[in-house]
Protein backbone atom coordinates (compact mmCIF):
# COMPACT_ATOMS: atom_id res chain seq x y z
CA UNK A 1 0.00 0.00 0.00
CA UNK A 2 2.95 2.28 0.57
CA UNK A 3 3.97 1.81 -3.06
CA UNK A 4 0.55 3.16 -4.05
CA UNK A 5 1.23 6.33 -2.07
CA UNK A 6 -0.34 5.65 1.31
CA UNK A 7 0.93 7.90 4.09
CA UNK A 8 1.91 6.43 7.45
CA UNK A 9 -1.42 7.29 9.06
CA UNK A 10 -3.37 5.89 6.13
CA UNK A 11 -1.47 2.61 6.30
CA UNK A 12 -2.02 2.27 10.04
CA UNK A 13 -5.71 3.07 9.54
CA UNK A 14 -5.98 0.46 6.78
CA UNK A 15 -4.54 -2.22 9.08
CA UNK A 16 -6.96 -1.20 11.85
CA UNK A 17 -9.86 -1.25 9.39
CA UNK A 18 -8.92 -4.72 8.16
CA UNK A 19 -8.77 -6.12 11.69
CA UNK A 20 -12.12 -4.53 12.54
CA UNK A 21 -13.78 -5.97 9.44
CA UNK A 22 -12.42 -9.45 10.17
CA UNK A 23 -13.79 -9.33 13.71
CA UNK A 24 -17.14 -7.95 12.55
CA UNK A 25 -17.55 -10.75 10.02
CA UNK A 26 -16.77 -13.27 12.76
CA UNK A 27 -19.30 -11.64 15.07
CA UNK A 28 -22.02 -11.43 12.43
CA UNK A 29 -21.61 -15.13 11.66
CA UNK A 30 -20.65 -16.40 15.11
CA UNK A 31 -23.23 -14.77 17.36
CA UNK A 32 -26.37 -15.97 15.52
CA UNK A 33 -24.80 -19.38 14.88
CA UNK A 34 -23.76 -19.70 18.52
CA UNK A 35 -27.23 -18.73 19.73
CA UNK A 36 -28.94 -21.19 17.36
CA UNK A 37 -26.62 -24.09 18.21
CA UNK A 38 -26.72 -23.29 21.92
CA UNK A 39 -30.52 -23.19 21.99
CA UNK A 40 -30.86 -26.46 20.13
CA UNK A 41 -28.28 -28.27 22.28
CA UNK A 42 -29.83 -26.91 25.46
CA UNK A 43 -33.25 -28.09 24.24
CA UNK A 44 -31.93 -31.62 23.73
CA UNK A 45 -30.15 -31.64 27.08
CA UNK A 46 -33.05 -30.11 29.02
CA UNK A 47 -35.57 -32.60 27.60
CA UNK A 48 -33.42 -35.48 28.89
CA UNK A 49 -33.37 -33.92 32.37
CA UNK A 50 -37.04 -32.88 32.28
CA UNK A 51 -35.89 -29.32 32.92
CA UNK A 52 -37.18 -26.02 31.67
CA UNK A 53 -36.53 -25.70 27.94
CA UNK A 54 -36.95 -21.91 27.73
CA UNK A 55 -33.41 -20.57 27.31
CA UNK A 56 -32.79 -16.84 27.56
CA UNK A 57 -30.35 -14.85 25.50
CA UNK A 58 -28.12 -12.59 27.64
CA UNK A 59 -28.04 -9.50 25.43
CA UNK A 60 -25.81 -7.28 27.59
CA UNK A 61 -22.95 -9.83 27.89
CA UNK A 62 -23.12 -10.51 24.15
CA UNK A 63 -22.81 -6.79 23.42
CA UNK A 64 -19.93 -6.46 25.90
CA UNK A 65 -18.05 -9.41 24.39
CA UNK A 66 -18.61 -8.07 20.86
CA UNK A 67 -17.35 -4.62 21.82
CA UNK A 68 -14.42 -6.07 23.72
CA UNK A 69 -13.41 -8.24 20.78
CA UNK A 70 -13.40 -5.23 18.45
CA UNK A 71 -11.27 -3.25 20.92
CA UNK A 72 -8.91 -6.18 21.42
CA UNK A 73 -8.53 -6.72 17.68
CA UNK A 74 -7.57 -3.08 17.19
CA UNK A 75 -5.12 -3.20 20.08
CA UNK A 76 -3.50 -6.32 18.64
CA UNK A 77 -3.36 -4.75 15.16
CA UNK A 78 -1.79 -1.53 16.45
CA UNK A 79 1.75 -2.93 16.57
CA UNK A 80 1.79 -4.47 13.08
CA UNK A 81 0.12 -1.33 11.75
CA UNK A 82 2.77 0.86 13.33
CA UNK A 83 5.56 -1.39 12.04
CA UNK A 84 4.08 -1.38 8.53
CA UNK A 85 3.73 2.40 8.62
CA UNK A 86 7.37 2.88 9.61
CA UNK A 87 8.85 0.37 7.15
CA UNK A 88 10.62 2.16 4.30
CA UNK A 89 8.96 1.67 0.91
CA UNK A 90 12.24 0.86 -0.80
CA UNK A 91 12.84 -2.00 1.60
CA UNK A 92 9.45 -3.51 0.81
CA UNK A 93 9.90 -3.13 -2.94
CA UNK A 94 13.41 -4.58 -2.80
CA UNK A 95 11.97 -7.83 -1.42
CA UNK A 96 9.70 -8.16 -4.44
Helices and strands as residue ranges (DSSP letters): G 2-4, H 8-49, H 59-86, H 89-95
